[in-house]
Amino acid sequence: METLLILAHVEENGSLGRPALEALAAAEALGQALGAKPVVGLVGADPGAAAESIGSYGAARWLAAAGPEFAQPRYATDAQAAGALAKAAGATVVLAPATSRWSRSLAGAAQRAGGRADTHITALNVENGKLLATRWFYRQRIEATLTRAARPWFLTLEPGCWTPWSGAAAPVVLETVAVEAASRTQVLGKKAPQAGEQTIRPDAELLFVAGAGWTKKQPDGRVRLEEAAELILSFVRLTQCSLGSSKSLVDLSSEGETVLPFLTHMNQVGQTGSTPRHPKGLATCCHGEEPHTVGWRFIQQRRAVNLDPNCGWARGKADVLYVADAFEVMAKVNQLLSK
Ligand SMILES: Cc1cc2nc3c(=O)[nH]c(=O)nc-3n(C[C@H](O)[C@H](O)[C@H](O)COP(=O)(O)OP(=O)(O)OC[C@H]3O[C@@H](n4cnc5c(N)ncnc54)[C@H](O)[C@@H]3O)c2cc1C
């Protein structure tokens, strides 16, 4: 019989983030399949409010590693908290969302507990009472299902693969677990890449992918870079979508070509870029296999705008292909969005 522990850290604003809610949903479903209610383990300065916000979750126990030392993401204290919570729960399986915080610290906790860790898990199943975990290998080209005899088994769950848990708030009695938290690392501040146009934002509803076509000579014989930049940025700001790019477009800058200056390799989707999991995707001026297959293979609803009706990738891989001029389409879309 497995004992499940689901770990979640409290966000800066005191709430639980979407990846945590998705992991709670995964743990709930796994608990039902295994016939074991999950133990919830929360980490943060004061996780009481976060616990109450999910108070109607059917947990076997509510554990917390609480105190100012757990307010900041830090390998040492997070690994110690995870280890102490796993021990207090008597956990054989420990689930946590693959946030940067848990991705950094969970393998250390597994090592100290004499257990094993697997990462980037995209599905959990039970067959003949045995837990099976699924993940992708080789840049999302091979999907494998793993099982292990070793316990405790620590698993980080990839965001975007489960519908977030939702339920009513309710009072919760938290058992505070004593953690010997010691670290030589002091968090003095945070330097992060600017969110927004400059990176893929996994929490956005829509991924907009810009291809090299935006920078090419257009049917009127002109290159219309400033207009392209204006159309793309307006759309991103109006919809708060995530901005992706093909490799060809971001590579142009390293070749000294005039390009859209706000796009970098941080935006690149595809085999050598990222493979995000937004619910919707819109590719514009892209021809390649990468943006249409590898780059958005996990995008659930895919649409493309391309001048070329014979673009095999857009035709084959998009749910809807608009054979149209992206300059005209996006100008009209922005106009409608601004109303
Ligand atoms: C090892 C390796 C790794 C790679 N990794 C990646 C990767 O991670 N990500 C990636 O993206 N690529 C990657 N590539 C490159 C990839 O194979 C393609 O070359 C690239 O994705 C093509 O980029 P594109 O579609 O933006 O440009 P293009 O192929 O130049 O296509 C531009 C398209 O824009 C259309 N267009 C032009 N004007 C308009 C308009 N006004 N309205 C509508 N449509 C218009 C054209 O019809 C054309 O179809 C990799 C290649 C290799 C060899």
The ligand as an SDF file (V2000), in Angstrom:
LIG
                    3D

 53 58  0  0  0  0  0  0  0  0999 V2000
   19.2450   20.7890  -35.8380 C   0  0  0  0  0  0  0  0  0  0  0  0
   18.1440   21.7700  -36.1410 C   0  0  0  0  0  0  0  0  0  0  0  0
   17.4000   22.2730  -35.0810 C   0  0  0  0  0  0  0  0  0  0  0  0
   16.3620   23.1840  -35.3240 C   0  0  0  0  0  0  0  0  0  0  0  0
   15.6570   23.6490  -34.2570 N   0  0  0  0  0  0  0  0  0  0  0  0
   14.6470   24.5100  -34.4800 C   0  0  0  0  0  0  0  0  0  0  0  0
   13.8380   24.9860  -33.4140 C   0  0  0  0  0  0  0  0  0  0  0  0
   14.0290   24.6530  -32.2460 O   0  0  0  0  0  0  0  0  0  0  0  0
   12.8220   25.8520  -33.6860 N   0  0  0  0  0  0  0  0  0  0  0  0
   12.5720   26.2790  -34.9750 C   0  0  0  0  0  0  0  0  0  0  0  0
   11.6410   27.0770  -35.1690 O   0  0  0  0  0  0  0  0  0  0  0  0
   13.3200   25.8530  -35.9960 N   0  0  0  0  0  0  0  0  0  0  0  0
   14.3480   24.9800  -35.7900 C   0  0  0  0  0  0  0  0  0  0  0  0
   15.0940   24.5780  -36.8530 N   0  0  0  0  0  0  0  0  0  0  0  0
   14.8650   25.1980  -38.1800 C   0  0  0  0  0  0  0  0  0  0  0  0
   13.5940   24.7040  -38.8570 C   0  0  0  0  0  0  0  0  0  0  0  0
   13.8520   23.4770  -39.4770 O   0  0  0  0  0  0  0  0  0  0  0  0
   13.0830   25.7210  -39.9070 C   0  0  0  0  0  0  0  0  0  0  0  0
   14.1160   26.0800  -40.7830 O   0  0  0  0  0  0  0  0  0  0  0  0
   12.5190   27.0040  -39.2970 C   0  0  0  0  0  0  0  0  0  0  0  0
   11.6270   26.6840  -38.2460 O   0  0  0  0  0  0  0  0  0  0  0  0
   11.7880   27.8030  -40.3460 C   0  0  0  0  0  0  0  0  0  0  0  0
   11.4050   29.0430  -39.7750 O   0  0  0  0  0  0  0  0  0  0  0  0
   10.1580   29.8670  -40.2890 P   0  0  0  0  0  0  0  0  0  0  0  0
    9.0230   28.9430  -40.4540 O   0  0  0  0  0  0  0  0  0  0  0  0
    9.9960   31.0340  -39.3570 O   0  0  0  0  0  0  0  0  0  0  0  0
   10.6760   30.5370  -41.6630 O   0  0  0  0  0  0  0  0  0  0  0  0
   10.4850   30.2230  -43.1960 P   0  0  0  0  0  0  0  0  0  0  0  0
   10.7610   28.8050  -43.5040 O   0  0  0  0  0  0  0  0  0  0  0  0
   11.2890   31.2580  -43.8830 O   0  0  0  0  0  0  0  0  0  0  0  0
    8.9230   30.4740  -43.4700 O   0  0  0  0  0  0  0  0  0  0  0  0
    8.3540   31.7530  -43.5610 C   0  0  0  0  0  0  0  0  0  0  0  0
    6.9030   31.5650  -43.9280 C   0  0  0  0  0  0  0  0  0  0  0  0
    6.2580   32.8330  -43.8040 O   0  0  0  0  0  0  0  0  0  0  0  0
    5.2450   32.9000  -44.7950 C   0  0  0  0  0  0  0  0  0  0  0  0
    4.9120   34.3250  -44.9910 N   0  0  0  0  0  0  0  0  0  0  0  0
    5.6850   35.3130  -45.4810 C   0  0  0  0  0  0  0  0  0  0  0  0
    4.9950   36.4740  -45.4630 N   0  0  0  0  0  0  0  0  0  0  0  0
    3.7750   36.2170  -44.9510 C   0  0  0  0  0  0  0  0  0  0  0  0
    2.6320   37.0070  -44.6860 C   0  0  0  0  0  0  0  0  0  0  0  0
    2.5870   38.3150  -44.9490 N   0  0  0  0  0  0  0  0  0  0  0  0
    1.5530   36.4170  -44.1540 N   0  0  0  0  0  0  0  0  0  0  0  0
    1.5440   35.0790  -43.8890 C   0  0  0  0  0  0  0  0  0  0  0  0
    2.6020   34.2600  -44.1300 N   0  0  0  0  0  0  0  0  0  0  0  0
    3.7090   34.8390  -44.6440 C   0  0  0  0  0  0  0  0  0  0  0  0
    5.8650   32.2380  -46.0050 C   0  0  0  0  0  0  0  0  0  0  0  0
    4.8270   31.7610  -46.8690 O   0  0  0  0  0  0  0  0  0  0  0  0
    6.6530   31.0970  -45.3720 C   0  0  0  0  0  0  0  0  0  0  0  0
    5.8470   29.9160  -45.3370 O   0  0  0  0  0  0  0  0  0  0  0  0
   16.1130   23.6370  -36.6370 C   0  0  0  0  0  0  0  0  0  0  0  0
   16.8690   23.1350  -37.7140 C   0  0  0  0  0  0  0  0  0  0  0  0
   17.8760   22.2160  -37.4660 C   0  0  0  0  0  0  0  0  0  0  0  0
   18.6700   21.7100  -38.6220 C   0  0  0  0  0  0  0  0  0  0  0  0
  1  2  1  0
  2  3  1  0
  2 52  2  0
  3  4  2  0
  4  5  1  0
  4 50  1  0
  5  6  2  0
  6  7  1  0
  6 13  1  0
  7  8  2  0
  7  9  1  0
  9 10  1  0
 10 11  2  0
 10 12  1  0
 12 13  2  0
 13 14  1  0
 14 15  1  0
 14 50  1  0
 15 16  1  0
 16 17  1  0
 16 18  1  0
 18 19  1  0
 18 20  1  0
 20 21  1  0
 20 22  1  0
 22 23  1  0
 23 24  1  0
 24 25  2  0
 24 26  1  0
 24 27  1  0
 27 28  1  0
 28 29  2  0
 28 30  1  0
 28 31  1  0
 31 32  1  0
 32 33  1  0
 33 34  1  0
 33 48  1  0
 34 35  1  0
 35 36  1  0
 35 46  1  0
 36 37  1  0
 36 45  1  0
 37 38  2  0
 38 39  1  0
 39 40  1  0
 39 45  2  0
 40 41  1  0
 40 42  2  0
 42 43  1  0
 43 44  2  0
 44 45  1  0
 46 47  1  0
 46 48  1  0
 48 49  1  0
 50 51  2  0
 51 52  1  0
 52 53  1  0
M  END
$$$$
